[in-house]
Amino acid sequence: MNEITVVIADDHAVLRGGLKALLDAQPDMRVIGEASDGHEAIAKCGQVHPDIALMDITMPGLTGIEATKEIKKTNPSVKILVLTMHDDTHYLRQVINAGADGFIPKKAADTELLAAIRATYQGEHFLHPSMTSALIDEIRDGNADSPDGEKDSTDVLSERERAVLQLLAMGHTNQQVADKLFLSVKTIESYKSRLKVKLGLNSRVEMIKYAMNTGLLGGDL
């Protein structure tokens, strides 16, 4: 079993301690560093090169958003999962633009956080379901009408490809999609690669926008 190494960046020592205890109790995770602000997060990631940086947004000195930008420049292999009390789309868009690989609110359950870390480690762009719903609402409000060409572009997809895209856009992880469609995770990853080639969809946000504009989120599987 591969061990997922993690650096925790948060200005609250008690929270860092709780997260460290939770993660170190997992057989496949180990915390190898902590940071109390953005500057320390950049330095620590440069020193220990973790698989995942668990990043708060609001920290003294340098915010998690700015730290994320710098880490992605200097240590692009580090995957960054933002864990924050800010659960609105304004911050979501900022962290995505900064290069973060995932976004989960602090109010999420421990099991959801662990699932997010594992999904991010596997290369997924993770969005917590609550944020997916908020983003869908925002896109729906701002994009009532869509170009006819985009609506018709789903014709290039097979029925299974449309099902995979719909579930991913709804916020499900690769494992959850695989379970729902009775397929392997490797097969879901193959479908994602096909979607990237056919439609140019590289992130979860792009999938949500496309699924909204083409009506894939308006019906049942």
Secondary structure, DSSP 8 states (H G I E B T S, - for coil): ---EEEEEE-S-HHHHHHHHHHHHTSTTEEEEEEESSHHHHHHHHHHH--SEEEE-S--SSS-HHHHHHHHHHH-TTSEEEEEES--SHHHHHHHHHHT-SEEEETTS-HHHHHHHHHHHHTT--EE-HHHHHHHHHHHHHH-SS--HHHHHGGGGS-HHHHHHHHHHHTT--HHHHHHHHT--HHHHHHHHHHHHHHH---SHHHHHHHHHHTTGGGS--
